[in-house]
Amino acid sequence: MAIYKNDVKLFESQRLSDKENDGGRITGRKVIDGNVNNLFQDISRIDRTVGDVALRKALSESVPIMAILI
């Protein structure tokens, strides 16, 4: 059975930051495709020059097949 684009949804984690305790559990806030700065802040000129790395945790949820058939 094929998995379609609408079958998978991305959600934010509890904390979206560059701190050690970043991440956490899944929230109900969806990551909307095409929105600017959904997960990441703007990249500063200094960060772009020195090559800073920012990581974010996004969690996925798939729509159960049974829910589609009902």
Secondary structure, 3 states (H helix, E strand, C coil): CCCCHHHEEEEEEEECCCCCCCEEEEEEEECCCCCCCCCCCCCCHHHHHHCCCCCCCEEEEECCHHHHHC
